[in-house]
Amino acid sequence: SAPQAVPIVDLIPDAADRPYPGGAISIDIDATDLSRGVFRVTETIPVQTGARELILLLPEWLPGEHKAAGSIDKLADLHFTVDGQPVQWHRDPVDVYAFHVSLPEGARAVVARFIHTSPLVPAEGRVTMTPDMLNLQWDKMSLYPAGHYVRQLRFRPSVTVPAGWTVFTALDGKTISGSKVTWAEVAYDTLVDSPIFAGAYARKWDLGRGVSLDVVADKAAQLDLNPTNLARFRALVDEALTTFGSRHFDHYD
């Protein structure tokens, strides 16, 4: 009856530098529930013809964090459907960031619905949603297929914000329909590196050289910027480009 070691079997395929065969993934986030501080996610992942399982991952190793800091503890109310019908799924027995979704015959796409429960107080983590502003970080509220470099995954992102709010991000191809904002298809690594700031009180300053300063605030009066400080920001852009000797962006927000 002495304890015995249980073999650890890795069921997650290694990432390879190959395009995801299913095609572009659509992700639509409802960021209007300010009182609860939750982001409601609907993600549609096309699957390859004949596939019988889809393994999805929540990002674990994040740019700029230099450690396994994925917000798996903030993911809640996870459901998967195919053609509107629930399908079986289970969490990987080893990797808690991985989910195995069973696919019925003829499945063409999986719809994942879940909630990112953002912190409400600093003791729970960085607060990213208040009654007047929010910061949406894609890595905390998106799933992606295992087995591929993230630069080989394509996403079509859209976000619904409270009425009248202004949305800032580095993403391209923005279109607005009511309170819903949609952007052009983009590689997943670029999406994760393009967080959104949005708010009821917002203002944008052109700093020149394709650089803009996007600001959201708790109150309209906090958006006042002294002309002397604006000149310093513009000088900072010139100094940075002079220091590095080139510009590796078409625009910088």
N, C-alpha and C positions, 0 to 999 in steps of 0.2 A: 504493500500500500504506500510505499515511499513515492514522493513526487517524481514525475517523469517529464523531461523536456518535450514540448510539442513542436514539431517542425514548423518553421515559418515559411509559408509558401507565398511568393510574390505573384499576384494575379494581374498586376497592372503592367501593360506592355511598355517597353522602353520607348521614349519619344524619338521619332525619326524626322529627318528634314524632308518631309513630303507633304503635299497639299492634302487637306481633309477631303475625302472623296464625296462626302454628302453634299457639299456646297456651303453657301453662306448661312450663318446662324443669325436669326432675328432675336433681338432682346429689347423688350419694352418694359420700362420701369415707371410705376406710378409713385411719385414722390409728393403726394398731396396730403398725406395723413400726418399733419404737423403735431397734433395733440398726442398721438401715440409714438411719434418719432420712428415710424417704420417705412421701409421701402418695399413695395410689392412688385415682384418680378415675374414676368411671363417670358419664357425663353423657348423658341421653336428651333429644334436641332434636326435638320434633315439627316436621313441615314441612307447608307448604301443599299441598293437592292439586294435582298437575300440575307441581310445581316440579322442575326438572332439575339444579339446582345449589344448594348451601348454602355461603355464605361465613361462616366463623367466625373470630372475633378473640380473641386473648388480650389482656387490658387492658394498655395501654401507658402512658397518662397517668393517674396514680393520685392520688386525693385525699390531700392533705397532702404529696405529694412535689414538686409544682410543676415536674415535668420528666418526660421519657419514661424511666421507671424500671421498666417492666414486667419480670418475671422470665422472659423468653423463654429465657434460658440455662439455666434450671432445669427446663424441660419435656423429658420423655423418653418413649420407648416409646409413641408416638402411633399409635392405630389407630382406624379408622372402620368400622362395619358397618351394614347395613340388613337387617332380618329375619334376623340372625345370620350374614349373608354379608359378607365384606370388599368394600368399594367403593373405587374409584380416588379419589385425592386428590393435590393438589400444593400446595406452598407458593407464595404469591404471588411473582412475580418482582421486585417492588419493595418491598412491605410485608412484612417478615419476621414480623410479628405476625399475618398473615392466612393462612388455609388454605381452599382451594377443594375442596369435596367433591362429586363427581359422584353424582347420584341416579338410580337405575333407575326405570323407569316404575312407577307405583303406590306409590312409597315414602311411608310415613306418618311415619317417625321415623328419625333417625340416632343411633346410640349411639357416643359417643366414649369411648375408654379411654386414659388416659395417667398418667404419674407426675410428681409434683412432687418433685424431688430437693433437699430443703432443705439448707442449709449444715451441715456437720459441725463446722467450726472457724471462728472469727471471720474468718480471712483469706478465707473464701469468702463472707462476708456474715453477716447477723444470724442466729444459731442460734435456730431456732424449735421444735426437738424434742430433748428429752433423755430419759433413762430414767425421769424422774419428772414431767415436765410438757411441755406443748406450747402453741404459739400458732398457730392456723390462720387464715390471711389469705385470704379467698375470692378476691380479685383475682389472687392468684398461682397459683391452681389451678382456674380455670373459664374456659370459652370461651363466647362469646355471639354471636348472629347479627348480621351487619353490616346497616346501613341503618336502624337505629332508635335513638332516644334510650334510654339504659339504663334510665331510669325507666319506660319502656314495655315492658320485658321482665319477665316473672314467673318466679320460681324456686321450686322445692320442695326445700329443703335437708335433708340428713341426714348424720350423721357417726357412725362407729363408733370408739370409743376403747377403750383397754385396760380390762379388767375391774376394777371397783372405783373407777375414776376419777370425779371430779366435773367437770362441764362448766359453764362460765360464758359467757354472751353476752347481748346486749341483744335478741336475737330473741324473738318471741312464739310462743305456741302449742306449747310444748315437750311432747313425749311421749317416754317411754323404754320400750324393749323390749330387755331384757338390757343389752348394752353399746352399743346403737344408739340415738342420739338424733335425733329428727325435729322440725322446726319448721313452723309454718304457712307457706303460700305468701306470698311477699314480693317486692316490686320489687327489681330487680337493684342499683340504686344504694343501697338500704337494706341489702341483703345484704352488699355490699362494705364498707359502713360499720359492720358488726356482726361484728368478728372474734371468734374463740373462744379462750378460755383454759381449759385443762383440766389436771388433775394428780392424782397419787396422794394428795398432801397438800393439802387445800384447806379454806377456811373463808370464811363470808360474814357480814358485819356490816351491820345495818340502821342507816343514818345518818339516817333520818327524811326526810320530804318526798318519799318515793318514790325515794330514792337508796340504793344499797347498795354496799358495798365488798367486792369479790370478790378473794380472794387465793389463789394457789397458791405452793408453796414446795418446795425440795429436801428439806427435813426437817420432820417434824411440829413439832419444837420451835420452828422459825422462824415458826410461825403465832401465837405468843403476842403479844398486843397490849396494851401498858400502858394502863390505863383513862384516864390523862391524855392519851395520844395519841389514843385513841378519841374523847374529848371534843373534841379539836382538829379531828378530821375532821368531826364533827357540826357544829361551829361554822363550818367552812368551807362546808358546804352552806347554812347560814343566811345567811352573808355573801354567797355568790354570788347567791342569790335576791334578797337585798336590793339588791345592786349592779345587777342587770339588771332588776329590777322585775317580772319575769314568769317563768313556767316553761314552756318550749317542749318538754315531754316528759311522758309519763304515768308513765314510770319511767326511771331512769338507773342503769346498772351501770358 
